[in-house]
Amino acid sequence: MSVLLTGATGFVGMEVLARLVRDGDEPVYALVRGRDRADAERRLAGVLDGLGLDGEQRGRVRAVAGELTAPGLGMAASDTLRLLDEVTDVVHCAASVSFALPMDEARAINVHGTRR
């Protein structure tokens, strides 16, 4: 069993990520916005640093570069295939809570992104 977590770099997602790795033993794939895997890993590393996880816990968290508003979640084909094979649960925490966003942009993230 493994989990795909969206929104791991956000306020709610960070807390969910911490609980998933502290209370469980399954791998967690974190869908993180980034130009590529290295960029996603850098963003996620900053979150992991702030959570105070031990080495074993950190080792179970893997960044997957993606974009919630893109077709196929913006993931590389190899990542999509791996996740389809390994992920048993999805925890969706990604959202924008900014009231300053234009309505079409907010819908793209919060409604259409959820559908994907």
All heavy atoms as an XYZ file, in Angstrom:
855
protein
N       0.832     -1.176      0.000
C       0.000      0.000      0.000
C       0.880      1.245      0.000
O       1.906      1.287      0.662
C      -0.876     -0.016      1.256
C      -1.718      1.218      1.386
S      -2.804      1.108      2.824
C      -2.386      2.630      3.608
N       0.485      2.243     -0.759
C       1.141      3.540     -0.705
C       0.111      4.618     -0.988
O      -0.968      4.360     -1.508
C       2.323      3.615     -1.676
O       1.880      3.471     -2.999
N       0.465      5.838     -0.638
C      -0.452      6.965     -0.709
C       0.084      8.002     -1.682
O       1.282      8.291     -1.697
C      -0.604      7.609      0.691
C      -1.458      8.865      0.640
C      -1.188      6.614      1.675
N      -0.818      8.588     -2.474
C      -0.508      9.776     -3.264
C      -1.144     10.944     -2.540
O      -2.355     10.948     -2.303
C      -1.056      9.671     -4.688
C      -0.922     10.949     -5.536
C       0.540     11.300     -5.774
C      -1.666     10.778     -6.853
N      -0.328     11.925     -2.161
C      -0.805     13.104     -1.446
C      -0.643     14.326     -2.326
O       0.456     14.607     -2.815
C      -0.012     13.287     -0.152
C      -0.284     14.563      0.651
C      -1.720     14.572      1.179
C       0.718     14.687      1.786
N      -1.729     15.047     -2.541
C      -1.640     16.337     -3.230
C      -1.628     17.428     -2.167
O      -2.173     17.268     -1.079
C      -2.833     16.568     -4.185
O      -4.035     16.697     -3.418
C      -2.962     15.435     -5.192
N      -0.976     18.528     -2.491
C      -0.966     19.668     -1.573
C      -0.010     19.536     -0.416
O      -0.143     20.239      0.586
N       0.991     18.685     -0.514
C       1.912     18.434      0.596
C       2.711     19.669      1.004
O       3.196     19.733      2.132
C       2.874     17.301      0.243
N       2.837     20.641      0.133
C       3.593     21.846      0.477
C       2.698     22.951      1.017
O       3.185     24.026      1.363
C       4.388     22.368     -0.735
O       3.468     22.692     -1.779
C       5.395     21.340     -1.217
N       1.412     22.704      1.112
C       0.475     23.697      1.629
C       0.218     23.519      3.114
O       0.679     22.563      3.746
N      -0.546     24.427      3.673
C      -0.808     24.455      5.108
C      -1.436     23.151      5.610
O      -0.936     22.525      6.547
C      -1.716     25.650      5.431
C      -2.034     25.788      6.880
C      -1.074     26.260      7.768
C      -3.278     25.441      7.372
C      -1.357     26.381      9.114
C      -3.571     25.558      8.719
C      -2.610     26.034      9.595
N      -2.526     22.730      5.006
C      -3.207     21.500      5.438
C      -2.392     20.276      5.029
O      -2.206     19.346      5.811
C      -4.634     21.427      4.854
C      -5.279     20.082      5.135
C      -5.496     22.555      5.409
N      -1.891     20.275      3.799
C      -1.147     19.129      3.293
C       0.084     18.792      4.109
O       0.422     17.613      4.285
N       0.773     19.824      4.622
C       1.955     19.566      5.454
C       1.585     18.791      6.714
O       2.280     17.865      7.124
C       2.637     20.879      5.851
C       3.440     21.493      4.747
S       4.462     22.852      5.314
C       3.251     24.146      5.479
N       0.485     19.160      7.333
C       0.050     18.463      8.548
C      -0.379     17.036      8.223
O      -0.066     16.097      8.964
C      -1.089     19.221      9.217
C      -1.555     18.604     10.504
C      -0.498     18.523     11.594
O       0.416     19.379     11.636
O      -0.580     17.586     12.422
N      -1.072     16.862      7.124
C      -1.484     15.515      6.710
C      -0.251     14.664      6.404
O      -0.177     13.498      6.812
C      -2.446     15.578      5.509
C      -2.717     14.193      4.940
C      -3.757     16.254      5.918
N       0.719     15.245      5.706
C       1.960     14.528      5.406
C       2.644     14.076      6.694
O       3.048     12.914      6.820
C       2.898     15.412      4.579
C       4.278     14.842      4.286
C       4.189     13.549      3.488
C       5.121     15.884      3.538
N       2.766     14.972      7.644
C       3.416     14.626      8.917
C       2.700     13.460      9.590
O       3.340     12.524     10.075
C       3.444     15.842      9.837
N       1.386     13.480      9.599
C       0.628     12.415     10.255
C       0.748     11.094      9.498
O       0.840     10.027     10.111
C      -0.831     12.812     10.404
C      -1.007     13.891     11.452
C      -2.412     14.429     11.489
N      -2.473     15.566     12.377
C      -3.310     15.660     13.386
N      -4.155     14.682     13.651
N      -3.304     16.742     14.131
N       0.742     11.166      8.161
C       0.880      9.942      7.369
C       2.193      9.234      7.657
O       2.239      8.013      7.804
C       0.772     10.250      5.872
C      -0.614     10.534      5.330
C      -0.522     11.051      3.901
C      -1.491      9.294      5.395
N       3.274     10.001      7.744
C       4.579      9.349      7.944
C       4.856      9.019      9.404
O       5.554      8.056      9.688
C       5.743     10.152      7.317
C       5.582     10.230      5.815
C       5.873     11.517      7.908
N       4.300      9.788     10.323
C       4.514      9.483     11.743
C       3.650      8.317     12.218
O       4.062      7.533     13.063
C       4.237     10.712     12.597
C       5.320     11.752     12.493
C       5.073     12.915     13.431
N       6.130     13.902     13.255
C       5.921     15.210     13.198
N       4.701     15.701     13.318
N       6.932     16.035     13.021
N       2.433      8.229     11.697
C       1.489      7.231     12.189
C       1.417      5.967     11.331
O       0.771      5.002     11.726
C       0.079      7.832     12.280
C       0.010      8.999     13.255
O       0.907      9.129     14.108
O      -0.948      9.788     13.148
N       2.028      5.981     10.163
C       1.955      4.834      9.270
C       3.331      4.353      8.878
O       4.343      4.864      9.345
N       3.346      3.356      8.001
C       4.632      2.861      7.520
C       4.660      2.726      6.007
O       5.601      2.190      5.440
C       4.983      1.535      8.185
C       3.931      0.455      7.944
O       2.925      0.725      7.266
O       4.131     -0.662      8.446
N       3.623      3.219      5.337
C       3.550      3.112      3.888
C       4.308      4.274      3.218
O       4.465      5.338      3.797
C       2.092      3.103      3.409
C       1.340      4.388      3.645
C       0.739      4.512      5.043
O       0.685      3.515      5.761
O       0.348      5.630      5.388
N       4.769      4.030      1.989
C       5.390      5.118      1.221
C       4.352      6.189      0.904
O       3.175      5.895      0.726
C       5.855      4.437     -0.067
C       5.844      2.981      0.221
C       4.819      2.757      1.279
N       4.807      7.430      0.833
C       3.941      8.549      0.475
C       4.554      9.241     -0.729
O       5.700      9.702     -0.681
C       3.786      9.552      1.634
C       2.937     10.749      1.204
C       3.196      8.882      2.863
N       3.799      9.290     -1.817
C       4.198     10.047     -2.996
C       3.528     11.408     -2.905
O       2.302     11.491     -2.782
C       3.751      9.336     -4.278
C       4.490      8.051     -4.528
C       3.958      6.838     -4.129
C       5.736      8.064     -5.157
C       4.635      5.651     -4.349
C       6.422      6.877     -5.374
C       5.868      5.682     -4.972
O       6.548      4.517     -5.192
N       4.317     12.450     -2.935
C       3.790     13.807     -2.821
C       3.826     14.471     -4.187
O       4.903     14.661     -4.762
C       4.613     14.607     -1.820
N       2.658     14.795     -4.726
C       2.574     15.528     -5.984
C       2.909     16.983     -5.687
O       2.201     17.648     -4.930
C       1.171     15.411     -6.582
C       0.985     16.052     -7.948
C       1.766     15.272     -9.007
C      -0.491     16.093     -8.321
N       4.028     17.440     -6.255
C       4.538     18.774     -5.955
C       4.754     19.539     -7.250
O       5.343     18.999     -8.196
C       5.884     18.678     -5.176
C       6.449     20.054     -4.895
C       5.690     17.904     -3.883
N       4.279     20.781     -7.272
C       4.532     21.616     -8.441
C       6.028     21.811     -8.620
O       6.741     22.105     -7.656
C       3.887     22.992     -8.254
C       2.746     23.251     -9.164
C       2.190     24.597     -8.909
N       2.047     24.737     -7.453
C       1.532     25.772     -6.854
N       1.127     26.780     -7.538
N       1.427     25.815     -5.546
N       6.483     21.641     -9.834
C       7.892     21.842    -10.128
C       8.153     21.660    -11.607
O       7.400     20.974    -12.295
N       9.217     22.285    -12.077
C       9.585     22.170    -13.497
C       9.972     20.743    -13.841
O       9.789     20.287    -14.961
C      10.742     23.115    -13.816
C      10.388     24.583    -13.701
C      11.581     25.479    -14.025
N      12.753     25.195    -13.199
C      12.945     25.678    -11.962
N      12.045     26.448    -11.415
N      14.021     25.373    -11.285
N      10.564     20.062    -12.864
C      11.019     18.682    -13.046
C      11.126     18.031    -11.668
O      10.824     18.660    -10.648
C      12.353     18.637    -13.794
C      13.432     19.496    -13.141
O      13.386     19.708    -11.913
O      14.325     19.964    -13.865
N      11.569     16.789    -11.646
C      11.656     16.066    -10.376
C      12.597     16.758     -9.392
O      12.300     16.860     -8.205
C      12.114     14.628    -10.600
C      12.172     13.852     -9.275
C      12.520     12.430     -9.500
N      11.476     11.888    -10.359
C      11.103     10.631    -10.376
N      11.686      9.777     -9.599
N      10.159     10.215    -11.172
N      13.730     17.244     -9.865
C      14.696     17.904     -8.970
C      14.073     19.142     -8.320
O      14.262     19.388     -7.125
C      15.963     18.267     -9.734
N      13.333     19.914     -9.095
C      12.672     21.103     -8.563
C      11.617     20.698     -7.532
O      11.523     21.292     -6.448
C      12.037     21.894     -9.712
C      11.522     23.249     -9.286
O      12.129     23.876     -8.389
O      10.506     23.690     -9.860
N      10.834     19.674     -7.821
C       9.824     19.183     -6.878
C      10.487     18.660     -5.606
O      10.007     18.914     -4.498
C       8.972     18.098     -7.534
N      11.590     17.959     -5.744
C      12.303     17.433     -4.575
C      12.833     18.563     -3.698
O      12.794     18.471     -2.473
C      13.441     16.512     -5.014
C      12.943     15.176     -5.519
C      14.035     14.287     -6.089
O      15.183     14.764     -6.290
O      13.741     13.113     -6.352
N      13.332     19.651     -4.311
C      13.810     20.803     -3.542
C      12.671     21.428     -2.731
O      12.837     21.742     -1.552
C      14.435     21.853     -4.460
C      15.875     21.582     -4.825
C      16.518     22.767     -5.518
N      15.907     23.062     -6.812
C      16.188     22.430     -7.954
N      17.077     21.464     -7.952
N      15.599     22.770     -9.070
N      11.515     21.598     -3.376
C      10.369     22.185     -2.668
C       9.924     21.290     -1.519
O       9.637     21.762     -0.420
C       9.204     22.410     -3.623
C       9.464     23.535     -4.618
C       8.216     23.944     -5.357
N       7.269     24.549     -4.416
C       5.948     24.412     -4.496
N       5.405     23.714     -5.458
N       5.164     24.987     -3.619
N       9.870     19.993     -1.766
C       9.441     19.067     -0.733
C      10.467     18.985      0.398
O      10.090     18.872      1.572
C       9.194     17.678     -1.323
C       8.635     16.636     -0.367
C       7.279     17.065      0.201
C       8.517     15.290     -1.067
N      11.742     19.066      0.088
C      12.786     19.005      1.116
C      12.607     20.126      2.141
O      12.802     19.908      3.346
C      14.168     19.077      0.484
N      12.223     21.299      1.670
C      11.977     22.403      2.597
C      10.852     22.091      3.565
O      10.935     22.409      4.756
N       9.812     21.442      3.084
C       8.697     21.036      3.943
C       9.166     19.978      4.939
O       8.899     20.062      6.139
C       7.522     20.495      3.098
C       6.473     19.836      3.970
C       6.908     21.615      2.268
N       9.875     18.973      4.453
C      10.343     17.891      5.323
C      11.275     18.412      6.406
O      11.220     17.953      7.549
C      11.024     16.802      4.492
C      10.114     16.062      3.506
C      10.935     15.119      2.636
C       9.005     15.323      4.217
N      12.114     19.390      6.062
C      13.005     19.988      7.060
C      12.206     20.598      8.205
O      12.567     20.469      9.367
C      13.889     21.068      6.427
C      14.942     20.506      5.497
O      15.207     19.288      5.536
O      15.500     21.306      4.699
N      11.115     21.246      7.869
C      10.300     21.908      8.882
C       9.453     20.965      9.725
O       8.991     21.342     10.798
N       9.256     19.745      9.269
C       8.407     18.794      9.993
C       9.153     18.003     11.058
O       8.539     17.346     11.894
C       7.731     17.824      9.017
C       6.708     18.435      8.071
C       6.179     17.384      7.109
C       5.570     19.098      8.838
N      10.472     18.037     11.036
C      11.251     17.327     12.041
C      11.141     15.818     11.977
O      11.161     15.139     12.996
N      11.026     15.273     10.769
C      10.915     13.824     10.607
C      12.279     13.169     10.723
O      13.296     13.753     10.358
C      10.315     13.508      9.233
C       8.950     14.133      8.934
C       8.555     13.859      7.498
C       7.906     13.633      9.901
N      12.293     11.927     11.197
C      13.565     11.204     11.269
C      13.927     10.659      9.890
O      13.139     10.745      8.941
C      13.531     10.111     12.343
C      12.583      8.956     12.039
O      12.359      8.622     10.852
O      12.061      8.361     13.003
N      15.101     10.077      9.772
C      15.601      9.615      8.477
C      14.731      8.557      7.831
O      14.499      8.577      6.624
N      14.234      7.605      8.631
C      13.373      6.549      8.089
C      12.072      7.134      7.561
O      11.587      6.758      6.501
C      13.086      5.498      9.174
C      12.299      4.291      8.693
C      10.786      4.493      8.730
O      10.309      5.251      9.599
O      10.092      3.932      7.876
N      11.507      8.081      8.301
C      10.259      8.716      7.878
C      10.464      9.502      6.588
O       9.679      9.394      5.655
C       9.731      9.623      8.984
C       9.263      8.865     10.211
C       9.034      9.760     11.401
O       9.674     10.797     11.570
N       8.111      9.348     12.270
N      11.519     10.282      6.543
C      11.818     11.069      5.328
C      12.040     10.161      4.127
O      11.667     10.497      3.013
C      13.058     11.934      5.539
C      12.816     13.156      6.359
C      14.082     13.962      6.475
N      14.350     14.674      5.238
C      14.482     15.984      5.147
N      14.375     16.730      6.220
N      14.734     16.549      3.992
N      12.637      9.007      4.370
C      12.937      8.079      3.296
C      11.700      7.486      2.647
O      11.764      6.966      1.529
N      10.567      7.550      3.319
C       9.323      7.015      2.760
C       8.558      8.047      1.934
O       7.551      7.719      1.324
C       8.422      6.480      3.868
C       8.947      5.197      4.454
C       7.966      4.532      5.397
N       7.879      5.246      6.669
C       6.806      5.916      7.091
N       5.722      5.957      6.383
N       6.824      6.516      8.273
N       9.026      9.288      1.912
C       8.340     10.347      1.171
C       9.094     10.603     -0.130
O      10.298     10.829     -0.127
C       8.265     11.650      1.993
C       7.509     12.715      1.223
C       7.623     11.393      3.346
N       8.355     10.544     -1.236
C       8.958     10.742     -2.549
C       8.215     11.841     -3.297
O       6.985     11.830     -3.356
C       8.892      9.449     -3.351
C       9.676      8.316     -2.711
C       9.410      6.997     -3.399
N      10.105      5.907     -2.741
C       9.558      5.109     -1.849
N       8.310      5.256     -1.498
N      10.252      4.136     -1.302
N       8.971     12.757     -3.845
C       8.369     13.844     -4.630
C       8.067     13.361     -6.035
O       8.857     12.633     -6.646
C       9.318     15.038     -4.690
N       6.918     13.775     -6.539
C       6.531     13.536     -7.924
C       6.193     14.895     -8.505
O       5.303     15.580     -7.993
C       5.308     12.593     -8.029
C       4.886     12.416     -9.473
C       5.599     11.257     -7.375
N       6.914     15.294     -9.539
C       6.645     16.588    -10.174
C       5.319     16.528    -10.916
O       5.053     15.577    -11.651
C       7.774     16.952    -11.136
N       4.492     17.530    -10.695
C       3.206     17.564    -11.367
C       2.533     18.908    -11.213
O       3.048     19.806    -10.545
N       1.387     19.005    -11.822
C       0.604     20.241    -11.779
C      -0.868     19.849    -11.818
O      -1.343     19.261    -12.798
C       0.951     21.142    -12.960
C       0.036     22.319    -13.153
C      -0.088     23.210    -11.921
O       0.934     23.607    -11.356
O      -1.238     23.487    -11.520
N      -1.570     20.177    -10.754
C      -2.966     19.779    -10.598
C      -3.866     20.253    -11.733
O      -4.832     19.593    -12.074
C      -3.473     20.327     -9.263
C      -4.712     19.703     -8.673
C      -4.470     18.246     -8.337
C      -5.135     20.463     -7.435
N      -3.532     21.387    -12.337
C      -4.393     21.942    -13.381
C      -4.050     21.439    -14.780
O      -4.730     21.800    -15.736
C      -4.337     23.480    -13.370
O      -3.001     23.901    -13.656
C      -4.788     24.041    -12.028
N      -3.034     20.603    -14.902
C      -2.612     20.107    -16.214
C      -3.221     18.734    -16.495
O      -3.506     17.967    -15.565
C      -1.083     20.016    -16.270
N      -3.399     18.415    -17.767
C      -3.874     17.061    -18.107
C      -2.932     16.005    -17.524
O      -1.716     16.184    -17.511
C      -3.836     17.047    -19.639
C      -3.908     18.484    -20.040
C      -3.199     19.249    -18.948
N      -3.509     14.930    -17.023
C      -2.693     13.874    -16.427
C      -1.928     14.337    -15.208
O      -0.914     13.752    -14.846
N      -2.430     15.395    -14.582
C      -1.775     16.024    -13.427
C      -0.363     16.511    -13.745
O       0.433     16.758    -12.847
C      -1.752     15.085    -12.215
C      -3.106     14.625    -11.698
C      -2.937     13.650    -10.545
C      -3.962     15.809    -11.268
N      -0.058     16.650    -15.030
C       1.238     17.170    -15.443
C       2.402     16.262    -15.117
O       3.553     16.694    -15.126
N       2.121     15.005    -14.846
C       3.186     14.074    -14.467
C       3.851     13.468    -15.696
O       3.205     13.298    -16.742
C       2.631     12.943    -13.597
C       2.118     13.386    -12.262
S       1.630     12.002    -11.194
C       0.372     11.200    -12.149
N       5.099     13.089    -15.547
C       5.801     12.342    -16.586
C       5.125     10.985    -16.739
O       4.595     10.423    -15.770
C       7.270     12.155    -16.206
N       5.138     10.450    -17.937
C       4.493      9.160    -18.205
C       5.045      8.065    -17.301
O       4.286      7.225    -16.801
C       4.672      8.780    -19.674
N       6.339      8.082    -17.040
C       6.931      7.045    -16.178
C       6.399      7.146    -14.750
O       6.170      6.126    -14.090
C       8.453      7.149    -16.190
O       8.863      8.427    -15.737
N       6.193      8.370    -14.265
C       5.629      8.547    -12.926
C       4.184      8.063    -12.881
O       3.762      7.405    -11.929
C       5.689     10.013    -12.494
C       7.098     10.454    -12.146
O       7.913      9.606    -11.728
O       7.386     11.658    -12.290
N       3.423      8.379    -13.912
C       2.027      7.947    -13.967
C       1.940      6.426    -13.905
O       1.155      5.871    -13.135
C       1.346      8.464    -15.245
O       1.395      9.890    -15.245
C      -0.091      8.007    -15.333
N       2.752      5.743    -14.698
C       2.730      4.278    -14.703
C       3.125      3.703    -13.348
O       2.511      2.760    -12.860
C       3.648      3.740    -15.802
C       3.185      4.006    -17.233
C       4.254      3.582    -18.228
C       1.871      3.295    -17.507
N       4.154      4.266    -12.736
C       4.598      3.773    -11.431
C       3.498      3.969    -10.388
O       3.199      3.070     -9.602
C       5.876      4.490    -10.990
C       6.420      3.923     -9.668
C       7.728      4.543     -9.224
N       7.475      5.879     -8.705
C       7.978      6.998     -9.207
N       8.773      6.961    -10.246
N       7.707      8.160     -8.677
N       2.862      5.150    -10.394
C       1.833      5.420     -9.403
C       0.600      4.547     -9.613
O      -0.013      4.089     -8.649
C       1.450      6.897     -9.412
C       2.566      7.857     -8.973
C       2.088      9.292     -9.037
C       3.076      7.527     -7.589
N       0.237      4.317    -10.868
C      -0.898      3.431    -11.139
C      -0.640      2.030    -10.604
O      -1.562      1.342    -10.171
C      -1.184      3.371    -12.642
C      -1.878      4.598    -13.229
C      -1.913      4.507    -14.744
C      -3.273      4.757    -12.663
N       0.616      1.625    -10.622
C       0.995      0.292    -10.156
C       1.103      0.218     -8.634
O       0.825     -0.828     -8.049
C       2.326     -0.104    -10.797
C       2.693     -1.544    -10.527
O       1.818     -2.425    -10.690
O       3.851     -1.790    -10.145
N       1.499      1.307     -7.975
C       1.836      1.255     -6.550
C       0.839      1.918     -5.612
O       0.710      1.501     -4.457
C       3.210      1.897     -6.324
C       4.340      1.142     -6.991
C       5.691      1.771     -6.720
O       5.850      2.458     -5.689
O       6.597      1.574     -7.554
N       0.156      2.942     -6.049
C      -0.689      3.728     -5.141
C      -2.028      3.038     -4.913
O      -2.710      2.635     -5.851
C      -0.898      5.153     -5.690
C      -1.971      5.904     -4.916
C       0.421      5.922     -5.654
N      -2.391      2.924     -3.645
C      -3.675      2.335     -3.280
C      -4.659      3.378     -2.746
O      -5.857      3.148     -2.742
C      -3.487      1.247     -2.206
O      -2.799      1.815     -1.087
C      -2.703      0.067     -2.775
N      -4.131      4.511     -2.274
C      -4.978      5.548     -1.689
C      -4.515      6.927     -2.157
O      -3.314      7.156     -2.329
C      -4.913      5.509     -0.159
C      -5.426      4.197      0.402
O      -6.643      3.972      0.311
O      -4.606      3.415      0.919
N      -5.477      7.818     -2.316
C      -5.187      9.209     -2.678
C      -5.765     10.095     -1.591
O      -6.925      9.948     -1.201
C      -5.802      9.583     -4.044
C      -5.570     11.061     -4.357
C      -5.234      8.707     -5.149
N      -4.931     11.007     -1.098
C      -5.387     12.008     -0.134
C      -5.202     13.359     -0.811
O      -4.074     13.767     -1.103
C      -4.597     11.936      1.190
C      -5.087     13.000      2.160
C      -4.706     10.547      1.806
N      -6.307     14.020     -1.075
C      -6.295     15.261     -1.843
C      -6.395     16.462     -0.908
O      -7.434     16.699     -0.295
C      -7.444     15.257     -2.844
C      -7.555     16.492     -3.658
N      -6.501     17.009     -4.370
C      -8.603     17.320     -3.875
C      -6.897     18.102     -4.994
N      -8.170     18.313     -4.707
N      -5.293     17.197     -0.787
C      -5.248     18.376      0.080
C      -4.902     19.641     -0.698
O      -4.777     20.710     -0.107
C      -4.211     18.181      1.187
S      -4.606     16.858      2.326
N      -4.703     19.521     -2.000
C      -4.308     20.690     -2.789
C      -5.498     21.603     -3.023
O      -6.593     21.149     -3.346
C      -3.726     20.243     -4.129
N      -5.257     22.886     -2.852
C      -6.292     23.891     -3.101
C      -5.661     25.266     -3.023
O      -4.572     25.439     -2.480
C      -7.404     23.789     -2.065
N      -6.368     26.217     -3.562
C      -5.988     27.609     -3.360
C      -7.082     28.247     -2.529
O      -8.262     28.151     -2.855
C      -5.847     28.351     -4.686
O      -5.577     29.716     -4.419
N      -6.685     28.891     -1.458
C      -7.655     29.551     -0.587
C      -7.597     31.068     -0.717
O      -8.168     31.785      0.080
C      -7.457     29.131      0.894
C      -7.749     27.661      1.060
C      -6.054     29.460      1.364
N      -6.924     31.525     -1.759
C      -6.805     32.967     -1.990
C      -8.110     33.525     -2.541
O      -8.623     33.063     -3.554
C      -5.674     33.247     -2.985
O      -5.698     34.612     -3.363
N      -8.632     34.534     -1.875
C      -9.841     35.186     -2.352
C      -9.538     36.219     -3.433
O     -10.443     36.795     -4.008
C     -10.588     35.843     -1.188
C     -11.161     34.842     -0.235
C     -10.560     34.606      0.996
C     -12.290     34.112     -0.571
C     -11.083     33.669      1.874
C     -12.817     33.166      0.302
C     -12.216     32.953      1.520
N      -8.252     36.427     -3.710
C      -7.851     37.387     -4.728
C      -7.748     36.772     -6.119
O      -7.576     37.486     -7.099
C      -6.507     38.018     -4.344
N      -7.852     35.450     -6.214
C      -7.760     34.783     -7.511
C      -8.989     35.089     -8.356
O     -10.110     35.113     -7.834
C      -7.684     33.267     -7.343
C      -6.370     32.637     -6.960
C      -6.539     31.131     -6.838
C      -5.292     32.953     -7.950
N      -8.795     35.260     -9.666
C      -9.966     35.340    -10.546
C     -10.737     34.024    -10.461
O     -10.160     32.953    -10.242
C      -9.345     35.521    -11.937
C      -7.955     35.999    -11.690
C      -7.540     35.436    -10.370
N     -12.038     34.099    -10.622
C     -12.902     32.929    -10.450
C     -12.491     31.768    -11.351
O     -12.485     30.615    -10.912
C     -14.360     33.301    -10.711
C     -15.327     32.184    -10.385
S     -15.247     31.595     -8.675
C     -16.049     32.926     -7.837
N     -12.123     32.041    -12.617
C     -11.752     30.945    -13.515
C     -10.481     30.245    -13.044
O     -10.353     29.031    -13.149
C     -11.637     31.416    -14.961
C     -10.589     32.493    -15.167
O     -10.273     33.234    -14.214
O     -10.080     32.608    -16.300
N      -9.544     30.978    -12.468
C      -8.312     30.377    -11.954
C      -8.596     29.561    -10.688
O      -8.074     28.459    -10.523
C      -7.284     31.468    -11.659
C      -5.890     30.944    -11.424
C      -4.870     32.066    -11.292
O      -5.084     33.158    -11.839
O      -3.856     31.816    -10.627
N      -9.439     30.086     -9.828
C      -9.803     29.351     -8.615
C     -10.529     28.052     -8.969
O     -10.273     27.007     -8.372
C     -10.684     30.225     -7.720
N     -11.418     28.106     -9.958
C     -12.121     26.892    -10.383
C     -11.163     25.879    -11.001
O     -11.309     24.671    -10.801
C     -13.214     27.239    -11.389
C     -14.465     27.734    -10.754
C     -15.608     27.795    -11.756
N     -16.783     28.315    -11.111
C     -17.356     29.465    -11.416
N     -16.887     30.220    -12.384
N     -18.422     29.869    -10.763
N     -10.199     26.374    -11.780
C      -9.225     25.473    -12.413
C      -8.470     24.673    -11.356
O      -8.204     23.478    -11.530
C      -8.256     26.257    -13.282
N      -8.143     25.320    -10.252
C      -7.398     24.648     -9.192
C      -8.321     23.811     -8.312
O      -8.106     22.612     -8.109
C      -6.650     25.686     -8.319
C      -5.599     26.418     -9.153
C      -6.022     25.023     -7.097
C      -5.041     27.654     -8.480
N      -9.353     24.428     -7.784
C     -10.153     23.815     -6.731
C     -11.258     22.878     -7.222
O     -11.654     21.981     -6.492
C     -10.761     24.895     -5.843
C      -9.699     25.691     -5.110
O      -8.629     25.186     -4.834
N      -9.973     26.949     -4.845
N     -11.741     23.094     -8.421
C     -12.803     22.222     -8.938
C     -12.253     21.250     -9.972
O     -12.293     20.041     -9.792
C     -13.963     23.058     -9.543
C     -15.015     22.148    -10.145
C     -14.573     23.972     -8.482
N     -11.699     21.793    -11.039
C     -11.200     20.932    -12.122
C      -9.982     20.134    -11.675
O      -9.813     18.969    -12.082
C     -10.912     21.750    -13.376
C     -12.104     22.542    -13.829
N     -13.309     21.961    -14.143
C     -12.270     23.881    -13.976
C     -14.175     22.897    -14.483
N     -13.569     24.070    -14.383
N      -9.113     20.730    -10.847
C      -7.964     19.998    -10.333
C      -8.384     18.802     -9.493
O      -7.762     17.743     -9.538
N      -9.440     18.958     -8.736
C      -9.961     17.854     -7.928
C     -10.482     16.738     -8.824
O     -10.279     15.553     -8.543
C     -11.059     18.354     -6.979
O     -10.487     19.350     -6.123
C     -11.625     17.224     -6.150
N     -11.155     17.089     -9.901
C     -11.665     16.075    -10.834
C     -10.533     15.237    -11.416
O     -10.695     14.046    -11.645
C     -12.413     16.740    -11.967
C     -13.798     17.123    -11.614
C     -14.556     17.545    -12.865
N     -15.796     18.138    -12.451
C     -16.212     19.334    -12.806
N     -15.497     20.087    -13.611
N     -17.352     19.801    -12.368
N      -9.414     15.878    -11.709
C      -8.304     15.153    -12.333
C      -7.745     14.140    -11.365
O      -7.244     13.128    -11.696
C      -7.209     16.137    -12.749
C      -7.593     16.909    -13.978
C      -6.423     17.769    -14.443
N      -6.834     18.548    -15.585
C      -7.375     19.764    -15.527
N      -7.541     20.355    -14.377
N      -7.724     20.390    -16.620
